[in-house]
């Protein structure tokens, strides 16, 4: 069955909050009712019908034909078994607090992508803004499960306060990748800069290109890690290159010893 | 008693009586085939019968590099106990003493099962706060630092509550050599059946037991009706041409698996014929009142 499709009529006149347009929240609504849903972020009214042309379909899969950097909160709180595909760009907080399911973005995403993700598989073919998978101000932890794959570049502080789950960044990562990591795994294939793994507690940073590593990380030697082999197999479907990095011997730098210090930076020998 | 003959082998009109058990499965991997097999052999040792061991265990199948979670040679082992609690206790002891200690190994749950029991979660403290947890695809693992690197162990493993223990075949022949030949053929055939193990040495037990004893307080004793040296002096079940009895005991993850295993074993024994192998095949039961699973030999014939 065809997916339920929202086709972009025109660039929305203001930022729009698309968190209401996830499959479970659309269930049981008629097209006319959906068209009347208010999605504007200001006092000026913007309704679904103003921005999108709707085509009914299987509500398990929602598809956006055409995207915009003004699309905020796409797939927020998405539930398992559902999927959302955006043919184009999205704005802030795509997949925010998603419980599960699958989100694919053919374009780029804004800041706070996958913020607080709890279990969704999110793939972004373009670039992402800063604070990938990070918590919003005031929250204690960032992403707590699931998997995020970014084919392009990531902005500064990707993986901030990551608690669980896996981030794969195939392009370059901005400053301070994996800052304040609590746990979880980040695989970065491109260049990294700034204080990589700053204040990392128990997380694993796997870096294909060895950066200048901070003095609070301590060399633990090169080893063949069984868990890396396991991860290599499990990540192969998402990223061949990430799997390749994990399949060989890895130099382990333990840290960040400025804090709890049970985390690590792993780089190919 | 007799009537059915296949390829010259007499088949008793009898049935095997089996019992419900709880089972868990583990996959152990290592850098080389040798060490994967060594780990499995050690972890499934001293686990022939729940009468005297903490569980019944055995190797289900060797796994190739492609079949294991980490791409190294592996072995799938099954453990059967009377209860989920019993299985958990046995696993923690066995993994702690036999897998954690074995060079190069990693340990994974073989199936999801009905409930989970803690294995890695009970072992992680060995890491003395240096252990690290890694979660992927809904499964959680512990990386415990050890002297040859890291011991990777899954935090919890699945237990299937309704499994079957005690499927069996009694193989009877003229002498030890021919009976062993037939029994070994049966064991080899049953090895190919997935999800079933034969917990006794080499899959074979020679000391089948009956319920009760002449001694007070002994619940089981030698099955004198099948002891060839007592043929004359006891109420024997053996004909004059039988000089040896060996038994294959099978534990399986389901009723169907045990049935399939018994069928495969029976076929191999019958195919060998009475000259080289067994003259008669029977099955052990306790009158049918103790165990809920009954496997009638006549239903399993090829």
Boltz contact constraints between the chains, C-beta under 6 A:
constraints:
  - contact:
      token1: [A, 164]
      token2: [B, 135]
      max_distance: 6.0
  - contact:
      token1: [A, 223]
      token2: [B, 149]
      max_distance: 6.0
  - contact:
      token1: [A, 226]
      token2: [B, 70]
      max_distance: 6.0
  - contact:
      token1: [A, 226]
      token2: [B, 106]
      max_distance: 6.0
  - contact:
      token1: [A, 226]
      token2: [B, 152]
      max_distance: 6.0
  - contact:
      token1: [A, 227]
      token2: [B, 134]
      max_distance: 6.0
  - contact:
      token1: [A, 227]
      token2: [B, 143]
      max_distance: 6.0
  - contact:
      token1: [A, 227]
      token2: [B, 152]
      max_distance: 6.0
  - contact:
      token1: [A, 229]
      token2: [B, 70]
      max_distance: 6.0
  - contact:
      token1: [A, 229]
      token2: [B, 71]
      max_distance: 6.0
  - contact:
      token1: [A, 230]
      token2: [B, 69]
      max_distance: 6.0
  - contact:
      token1: [A, 230]
      token2: [B, 70]
      max_distance: 6.0
  - contact:
      token1: [A, 233]
      token2: [B, 71]
      max_distance: 6.0
  - contact:
      token1: [A, 234]
      token2: [B, 136]
      max_distance: 6.0
  - contact:
      token1: [A, 234]
      token2: [B, 137]
      max_distance: 6.0
